[in-house]
Amino acid sequence: MERKTLTIIIILIFIFSFFSSKIQNSWNKVSIQELKIPTQNGQWVVADLFKPLTATKQNPAPLVIVIPGFQRSKETLSNISIELSRRGIVVIAIDPYAQGGSSSSISTRAATKEGYGMFSIVDYVYNTTNLNYINKEKIGVTGHSAGGLASIRGAQYFGKKAKKNNTVSKIHSVFVSGMIRMGFEPKNLKNIKSNVGVSYALYDEGAWQNELKHGDLSKSPEILRLINHQLSKNKILIKSIDIGKHYGNLQFRNFTIIHNEKVLHPLQPYDIEATKNQINFFLHVFELNPSISSSNQIWYWKEILTLISLILSFLIIIPLAKLFLKIPFFRNIKYPVPNAIPKPEGYAKIIFWGIFCLSALVACFSFIPMSELSKILFKDASNRIQTWFFPQRMNNAIMLWAIFNGIIGLLLFFSNYYLINKKNKINPNIWGIKLSFSELIKTTLLAISIFISYFALLFFVYYMFHVDYRFIFLGIKTFRLELLLILPIYAPFFFIFFLSNSLRVNGAFRIHGFSKSKRLFISAIGNTAGLFLILLIQYSTLYFTNTVFWKEGWLYVNLLFAIVPIMFILPFFNYKFFQLTGRIYLGPITMTLIFIMILLSNTVCYIPI
C-alpha cells in the first residue's frame, strides 16, 4: 500500500513539475540554464539565464537582470523573468550574495557596493563576446526591496563611471520596486544616467522609514528629488507627482515613471498590477512592440502548480516512514499506541485552557525580544560578517524564539502534570516518552533516511525540470552542500521546540473523546495562535494608523508569512509519527531535519567563501 501511495505521489509531482517547467520556458520558446559566474575577491553569483529563441546574433535582444530582495532567491521573482522572457527579452535572474547558491560577499554592504553581484554581471555581459544575442546598448536591471536598492545603486555606479569617461551608462534602464528610503539621496541621484521606473506599495510595512513616514508617493521628497534630477535640463522644479505619468524622454535617457500599488511590501512582486507596470516599463524603454499584452500573464499558473507539488511533497513523508518501518532493522522501534489522555474536567479543564492561552501569549510577545537578542548574541551574522558561528542572521532570531518557547512549553507541561494531572492519576506512560538508547539511534537513522529520500527527490525534480516546490516566497528548494555543515549547528536547538511540540500534541491534546480532526485542529491553533496574534497586531495597527506596531522588527514579522504555515502543519506530522511508532521522538527528529533545512536554504547565510 505504501509503495503504491508513494508511486502515485511521485508521478503526480513529476506531472505538475513538468507543466510548471513548460510555463516557465513558455512552452519551449525560451531556453533556461543555470549559470555560475565568478566575480571579485573569489566570490561567485549563481543565476538563471532565460534566453528567448528569438534572441540571436542577427537579432540581439535587450537584457534585464533580476535581483530578488533580502531573504529571497532567484526563484522568488521567476514571475517577472517568465513574463519578460516570453516577450523576447533576455533575463538573467541572480541569487544575491549570501542567498541561494551564490557565495557570501566580503563586503558588509553588498547591495550598495556590489549590487548583490549585479555590477559584475553587467560588466561581464558588456565586455564578453559570448553573449552575442544580447543588445549591449539595452541592459536593464530590476529588483524588489533590497534588490531594488541594488538596482538604483547600479544606475548610480555605472552612471558615475559614464560621467567620468564621458560615455553612456552601461545600464540603459532600471526599475526599482519596494524601496525608496535608501538610494534616493541627493548626492547619489545626481549620478544617474538611465531611465528609471519606481514601484512602491502604498501599504508598505517599512514606509515609516520614509521621509514622510508613509507609503503615498504623490508628494514623496525622495521621488521628487529623482524626477527633478531626471528633468534637470528643464530647470522647472516638480512639486507633486502624478502616479503613472510619463516624465522625461527616452532620447535623453531620463524617462521616469512612478507607480504606487495598493498592496503590502512582501506581496508586491506577486501583484498582477505591479507586474503589469513593470512589463510595460521595459517594453516602453526598450521600444519593443507589445506582441503580448501586459495583462496577459501566465506566471501565476506556475505558482499554482508548484504549490501543488509543495503539498504533495509533504504528503510523501508519512508513506516514506511507513515503508522504512517495514525494514527489519527499524521494526523494533514500533510500539502500540498508548491510550488517549483522560478528558480534563472542572479545575483541570480551566488549567488546560489557561495554559493554552498563556503559551500563545508567550509565543507572541517573545518573538521580537528574541529577535533583538539575536543581534547581541550573534554579532557577526547580524553585521553581515562571514562566520561559521550561527551564520544565518534571520534564522538566529527564529532559533532563539524556538528555544525559549520550547523550554516554556516543557515547563508548563510538566508543571501541569505535577500540580494537577498526577493527582488525577494520569500515567506518564501514555505520553510515549520511554525509549532505550539503541532505539533512539535507530529512530535517528530512520529520520535521516526520510530526510535524504525527501530531498533526493527534490534534487532530481530540479535536475529534470529546473523547478522546485514553492508558492510565492514559501519554497522548498535545492541547497548548497555546505548547508549540510550548518544543519548540525542549528538542528539541536530547534529540536527543543519540535520535541516540546510533539509532547504537547501527543501528551496533552490527544484527549479521550476528541475526534482526530479536533485534536489536530486544537494542536495547530495552539502552535500558531501566538504567531498569528503578532500578524494581527502588526497589520491591524497598520490599517488603523498607517504605521506598523513593530517598526524596528518589521522584517522579522514579515518572516512569519513563511513560518506560520509550517508551524500549522507541524502537529499533523508529530501526531502521525506517534501513531506509527507509539513514541514522541520520530516526528520531531524528522521534521527538525526537513523543516530546518527548508529554513536554512531560504535564509541569508554568511558562511565564509
N, C-alpha and C positions, 0 to 999 in steps of 0.2 A: 504493500500500500504506500509506504513512504517513498519507494523508488518511483512509483507511478506519479505521485504528487510532485516530487522533485522534477521529474522529466517534463511534466506539463508546465510547471512554473518556469523552468529554464527555457523551454520552447517559446513561451509567451514573452519572456524577457528578450529573447533574440528577435522575435517578430516586431515588438514595439521599438526595440533599438534600431532595427533595420529601417523602419519607416521614419524614425527620428533622424537617422543619418541622411535619408533621402530629402527630407525637408531642409536639413542643414546644408546640403550641397545642391539645393534647388533642382532635385531630380537629375543629377549628373551634369548640370550646366555649370557647376563650379567645382573645381578640384580643391581638396583640402589636405594640407600636410602640416605636420608639426616641425618646427624649426628650433634649433638651439644655437644661439648666436653669441659668440664670445664678445665681451665688452671690456672696459678698462679695469685695471687692477686685479685681473684674474676672475672677474665676475662674469656672469652669463645671464642671458634672457631666453626663456622658453616662450614660443609664440605659435599661434595657428595662422597659417597663410591661406587665405581664401582667394583663389585665382579664377575669375570667370573665364570660360573658354573663349570668350570674345576678346580677351586681352592678349594681344600678340605683339611681336616685334613690329609688324606692319601697322598695327592698330593699338598703340600703347594706351593704357587706361590710367586714370587717376588712382592714387593710393590714399587710404585712410588708415592711420594707426590708432587702434582702440586700446584705451588704458582703463582697466577697472579701478575701483576705489579701494580704500583701506579694507582689509579682510576679504577681498574678493579675488577670484582668479579669472582667467580669460573666458572660461565657460559662462560666467555670470552675465557677460554682455554679448553672448552669442546672438541675441536678438538683432542688435544693430549690425553685427557682422553679416548675418544672414540677409538682412534687408538691403544693405548697401551692395553686397556682392551680387545679389540677383538682379541688380540694376546696372551691372557692368563695372563696378568699382572694385579694385583690388583692395583687400583688407588684410592687415597684419594685427591680430589681437594678441596682446602680450600678457604674460604673468608679470605683474610688477615685482621689483626686487623684494625678496623675503616672503614672497607669496607664490603658491602653486609650485611649479617646477623651477622657477628662477632662483638664482643664488641670492644670498644676502648682499648688502652693499656696505662697503667700508664707511661711506658717508652716513651720518645720522640724519641727514636732510635729503634723502634720496629723491623725493618727489620734486623738491625745489632745485637741487643741484644737478640731478641726472634725469629728471623726468621719469623716474622709476625704471630707467633703462631706455626710454624712448629717444633721448638725444643721440645715443649710439646707433639706434636703428635708423634714424633719419640720415645720419652721416653715412652709414653703410649703404643704404638704398641709393643715396645721391651719388656716391663715388664708385659703386660696383658696376661692372659691365654684365653681371649675371642676370639681373632683373630687367632685361631689355623690353619686357612687356609693360613696364611702368612708365608713365609720363612723369619725369622727374621735375617738371615745372608745375605739377599739380599734386603736391604732397599735403595731405590734410591730417589733422590729429583731433581726436575726440576722447573725452573721459568723463567719468562721473565722480563727484565728491573729491577725494584726494587725487583721483585720476584726472578730474577737471583742473585741479591745481597744477598737476604735472603738465597738462595741455597748455594752459596760459603761460606757465613758466617757459615752455618750449618756444612759444611765439616770441617771448621776450628775449630768450637766449639767442635764438637764431636771428631775430631782428637786430639785436645789438651787434652781432658779428657782421650782418649785412651792412649796417651803417658804417662800421669800421672799414669794410672792404669796398664800400660804395657799390654794392650788388643788391639783388633782390633776395629776400629771405628764402631759405630752403623750405620753410613751412608756408605754403600758399594760404591755407585757411585752418582755423581752429574753432572747435565747438566745445564750449565749457558748460558742463552740466553739474548742478548741485554744489557750486562753490563760488562765493563772491567775497567772503571775509578775508581771504588771502589771495594774492596775485593781482589785486587791483590798486596797488599803492602808486601814487603819482610818479615816483622815481623809476618804477619798473614799467608802467604803462607807456611811457614815452619811447620805449624801445620797440614796441610792436609795429611790425610792417606786414601784417597779414589781415585777411578778412576774419571777422570774429562773430560767432554766434554764442549766445548765452541762454541757458535754460535753467530756471531755478524754481523749486517747489514753493508755492505760496504758503504752504503749511510746513515748511522745513523745520525740523526739531532744533537744528543748530542756528536758526535765524536770530536768536538772542545775541549772537556774537557779531552780527552786522552792525553797521554804524547807527541805523535807525531802529535796531532791536526787533525787527520783524522781517517777514519774507516778501512784502509788497515792493516790487522793483520800480514802480511808476515814478518815484522820486528818490530812488536809491543813490546816495553820493558815489558809491563805488561804480555803479553803472553810468552815471552822469560823467564821471571822470573818463571812463572808457570811451563813450561816444564823443565827448568833446575832444579827446585826443585824436580819435579817428577822423573827425571833421575839422581838425585844427586849421586846415587850409582855408576853411570858410570864414574863420575869425568871428563866428557868431556862437555864443555860448547857449547850449541847450539847457533848459531849466527843469524840464519834465520829459518823461519818456512815454511814447505811445507803444504799448506792448504789441509786438508783431509787425511793427512798421519797418520798412527798409530805410536804413541810413547809409550814406556814403555811396561809393561807386566801385564796381569790380575793376574798372580800368585803372584805378589808383590803389587797388588792394586795400581799401578802407571800408568795404561793405560791412555793415554791422546790423544785427537783428537781435531783439530781446524777447524771450518767452517766459511766462510766469504761470505754469500749470497748477491747477488746484489739486495737489496731491502731497503725500508725505515724502520725506527725503529718501528712505530706503526703497520706496515703491516707484519713484520717479522713472528709473530706467525701464520699467516694465509697463509704463503708461502708454497706451496706444497713441494718444495725442502728442505726448512728448517724443515718441519715436517718429511720428509723422513730421513733427517740426524739424527733427534732426535730419531726416531723409531729404526734406525739401531744401534745407540749408546747403547740403553738399551737392545736390542736383543743380542748384542755382549757382553756387560759386564756381563749380566746375563746368558750368554751361552745357549740361547734358540734357538731351531731350528725354522727358519722363515717359519712357515706353511703358512703365508700370506705375500706376497712381500710388502716391504715398499712403493712401488709405487702404491700399491692397497689401495687407500684411499677413504673413504666414507663420511668423516666429512662434506665436503662442501655441500652435499645434505641436511644435517640438516640445514645448514646456509641458503640455498635457501628456504627451507620450512618454517623456522621461519621468514624469510624476508617476505614471502607471508602473513604469519599470522600478521606480523607487519603492513603491508599495509592495510590488511583487518580490523585491529583494528582501524585504522584511519578512514576508510570508515564507521565505525559503529556510529561515533559520531553524524553526522548530522541526520541520521534516528532516533537516540535516542532523539535528541532535538525535532524533529517533533512529535514524539509520546508523549512526555511530554507536548508539547504545546497544545495537544488536551484535556488535563485535564482542566476542568473548572477553577480551581484555577489560571492557568497560561495564560488563553486565553486573558485577558485584557492587556497583555504586547506586544501583536501583533499590529503593525501599518502598514498602507500601505507603500510600499517602495517609498521614495521621488524621485523626478525627478533626472536624471543624471546631473552632473556638466557641464556647458557650456564649449565647447572646447576652450582652450586658443589660442588666436591669437596675432600675432605681438609681441609687447613688453612683453605681459603676457606669451607668449609661451617661450620666451628666459628666463624669470624669472623662469618658471616652470622647465625647464630642468637644469637651473643653480642650483636651489635648490636640484634637484635630484642628480646631481653630487657632490654638496657640502656635502650633507648628507652621501654619500658613502665615501668621503674623511675623514669626521669627524669620521665615524664608523671605518675606517681603522686605523687612526693614534691616536685614543683614547684608543684602546684596550690594548696595552702594558702599557701605563701610568696608566690606571685604575688598571691593574694587579699589578703594583708596589705599587700603593696607597693602595691596599687591604692589603698588608703586613704591612703597617703602622697603618691602622685603626683597623685591626683585628689581633693583635699580638699573642694572644693565639692560634688561629686556625693556623696561619702561622707558629708557632713554635711547632705545634703538641701537644699542651696542651689541656686537656679536658676542655670543656666550653659549656655552653648553649647559649652564646652570639655569634651568627653567627658562628657556629662550622664547617662550610664547607669551607676549605681553598681555593679550586679552584673555587667553586661556588661563593664565595665572590667577586672574580675578575669579573666574568661574571655579577654579580648583579650590581656592580658599573658601568660597561660599559653600562648595560641596562638602569640604572637610567640616566646617563649622556646623552646617545643618545636619550632616550625617551623625556627628557626635551628639548634638542636641536631640536628634531623633532616638538614638540609642539610650540616652539618659532618661528621656520621657517614657520610653517603652519599659525599661526595667524598673523605673520608679513606680510606674503604674502597677507593675506586677507585684513588687514587694509591699506596696501600700494597700492595694485593692485586690488584685486577682489571686494572689497567694492565699488570702483569707477565704476566697471563694473556691479554693481547692482546684485551680487550673493547673494542670500538669505541664511543665516545660517541654516534655517530650513531644507534644503536639506542634511545637514550633519547628521541628525538623532541624535542630542545630547539632545533634550528635554526629560526629564523623571522625574516623581514625586518620592518622597521618597518611597512610598508604592510599586511603580513599580520597583524601584531599589532593594528593599528587595526581591520581587518575582523573579526578574531576577537572583539575587544571589542564592536564593534557587533552582532555576532551574539549574543553573550551578553546584551547589553542587550535585544535583540529578544525573546529567550526569556524573560527576566525580566519584561518588560512584558506579554507574552502570558499568562504564568503567573498573574500577579496580576490582570490584567484579567478573566480567567475567574472568579477568586475573588470579586472585587468584584461581578461580575454575579450569581453564585450567591447572594451575601449579599443583594443588592438584591431578587432574586426570592423567596428563601425565608427570609431572616433567620437563616441558619445558615452556619457556616464549616467548615473541615476540622479535626477535633481528636479527641483521646482523653484524657479527664480533663484533666490540666494540660499536655499536649503539644498545642499548637494552631498552626495556620496561619490567621491572622486578618487581616481588613482593618486598615488602619493610617491614622493621621493623615498628611496630606500633608507636614506639617513633618518627618516622619521621612526623607523623601527628601533633606532638607538634612543630616541626621545620617549617612546612609548613606556619603557620600564621606569622612567623618571616620574611620569605623571600618573600612570595606572594605579600604583598602590594607594595614592592619596584619594583619587576618585573612588577607589574600591570601598572606602569607608562609607561614602554616601550610598553606593549601589547595594552594599550589604545591609545597611540600615533600612533601605527601602524594601529589600526582599524580606527582611524580618518583619517589618510592619505589614506588608502586603499579606504575608502568609501566617503571621503570628498575631495579628491584631484585626485585620479586615476580612479574614477568611472565616466569617461568622456563621454559625449554625442557623439555618432558617433563611439566610440570604441567598438569593439566586446567584449564579456565576456572574451574570451581567451586572447585578447590583454590587457585588464585591469589587469587580474590576472598575466600575464607574466611580465608586467611593475612593478607591485607591488612586485612580487617575486624577480625580479632582483634588485629593489630598496632596498629590505630587506637584500639581501645577497652580493651585489656588494662590499661593504666595507670589509666584512669578506673574500670574495674570493680574493680581492686585497691583503690582508695580506698573504694568502697562495701563491699567485702568486709571491709576492716579496720574501717570505721566500724560496720557492723552486727553483725559477729561480736563486737566489743568490747561493743556494747550488749547482745547476747544473753547473754554470759557475766558481765558486770559491772553491767548496768542503767544504764550510763553510756557515752556515745559516746566515741570516741577523740579526734576533733577537736571540742572544745567551742566555742571562740570562732568557729570557721569552720563550724559545723554547717549554717547556712543556705546557705553556698556548696556544701557537699557535697550538699544537697538539690537544687541546680540540676542535678546530674548525671543525675537521673532523666529530664530532658528532653534533656540534651546527649548522653548515651551512644547513644540510638537514631539521632540524626543522624550522629554520628561512625561508627557501624557501617555505615550505608548509603553514606557519602561515597565510599569506594573504588570502589563499583559505578559511580557516575557518572563518576569520573575515568577508570576503565577504559573505559567505553562511549564517552565523548567521544574518548578516544585512538584507539579503533577506528574512529571516524568521520573523524578528521582526520589521524591519524598524528603528532600533536603533543600536548604535555602541557598546553597553555595554555587551551583552550576549557573544559575541565572545571572547573579552579579558578576561572576568572573567573566563569563562570555560577553555580556553586554558592556562591561567595562572596556574590554579589548576592542569591541566593534565600535561602540559609541565614542570612545575617546580617540580612536583613530580617525573617526569622522570629524571630530573637533580639531584634532591636530592638523589634518590635511586641509582644513578650511580656515586656518588661523595664521596670522602673520607669525613667522618663525625666524628669529635672528641667530640661527646657528652659524658658526664660522665657515668661511668659504673652504 
